[in-house]
Amino acid sequence: MRRKNLSNRHHTTVAQCLPDDLVEKQQEFLSYIMYRRIQYDYSLAYISNMNKTPVSFDLPSNTTIDELDARSVSIRTTGHEKANFTVVLTCMVDGTKLPHL
């Protein structure tokens, strides 16, 4: 690869930063939930956490081989990288895991 002036190149993205007051927001939310639980006498079996995540049908590689001094690097895909499906996972407060959707 050195002889042909090539190198492994990686696709990079900028990650999202967590807010500075994350711990305070978490504590405030937990206090709110616990207050409502006591106020309405909810059982822990009725409180859950549900998360939905998109999963792509096309998972292109993040690496490719390109010239050393290239300013931008193209990653070849099938063109369907925006086509995805959603996976929903749910966990109850008492530890019960519900079937995925």
Secondary structure, DSSP 8 states (H G I E B T S, - for coil): -TTTTEEEEE---------TTHHHHHHHHHHHHHHHHHHHT--GGG-EEEEEEEEES----SEEEEETT-SS------S-TT-EEEEEEEEETTS-EE---
